[in-house]
Each structure stands twice: as C-alpha cells, then as structure tokens.
Amino acid sequence: MTDARPMQIGELAERTGLSIRTLRHYDEIGLLRPSARSEGGFRLYTADDESRLLLIRRMKPLGYSLEQMGELLEVVDGLAEAPGDSALAARLADIRDEAHRRREDLRRQLDAADEFVRQLESR
C-alpha cells in the first residue's frame, strides 16, 4: 500500500478480501486493533495494519488458530521492540519451522487432490 491516508474498515476489508465482520472480530479479540478512530468513532487503519492483517490472513490456510496467530504477532511485536531478544528469536524460529511443516502437509494434501482429479479425468 503506497497511500498514506488511513482507511476505514470497509476499504481494508475490500483490499484484503476479508469481511467487515471478521475485522471487527479481530479487533474485539485484540488480534488487529485499528491504529486510530475518527472523530465519529470509525475504525481507521494504516498500511502497517494492512500488512499485519495480510500476515494473519496468510496463516489461515495453514490451519493456525486465532490464539496461535496472536502468539506469533506477540513475538513479531516483541522483536520489533527488542531485536536482540534471543528468547523471542528462538520462538520465531520454532514458529517458522512449524510453518514449514504445515506447508509441507498442505502440499501433500494438494498432491493427493491433484491425483484424485487426474483419476476422475481419465474415466
């Protein structure tokens, strides 16, 4: 996103392909809080908020729970504040390893689905 102006919830939902209801839920549980509110009380989101939301969205296909997403974001936020924190860096490495495992599982499932489709097409 190159536009520096804040976005309201509808624009963010449209840009990310998530529903307004999902964004409100993420706000309620603390997963993605808007950076500001307008004078009228509307949620306002920045480019950083959009990036954070895209990170969350990318975790969904790998089967991460909302709690696990929150844990990852805590680690990411902690490393942004304390880049030299070895405990957080180790936790991020564990999360990265788990993401690789989940991706491989998903790839195997996709391979099986492709084989199934090929079998159907050969009939």
Residue pairs with C-beta under 8 A, 6 or more apart in sequence:
1 15
1 47
1 50
1 51
2 47
3 47
4 47
6 35
6 36
6 44
6 45
6 46
7 15
7 44
7 45
7 46
7 50
8 38
8 42
8 43
8 44
8 45
9 20
9 23
9 24
9 34
9 42
9 43
9 45
10 20
11 45
12 23
12 45
12 49
12 50
12 53
13 19
13 20
13 22
13 23
15 50
16 50
16 53
16 54
16 57
17 57
18 53
18 57
23 32
23 43
23 53
26 32
26 53
26 56
27 33
27 34
27 43
29 66
29 70
30 70
31 56
31 66
31 69
31 70
31 73
32 49
32 52
32 53
32 56
34 43
34 44
34 45
34 49
35 44
35 45
35 46
35 48
35 49
36 44
36 46
37 43
37 44
38 44
45 53
52 73
55 72
55 73
55 76
56 69
56 73
59 68
59 69
59 72
61 106
62 99
62 102
62 103
62 106
63 102
64 72
64 102
71 95
72 95
75 88
75 91
75 92
75 95
76 92
78 85
78 88
79 85
79 88
79 89
79 92
82 88
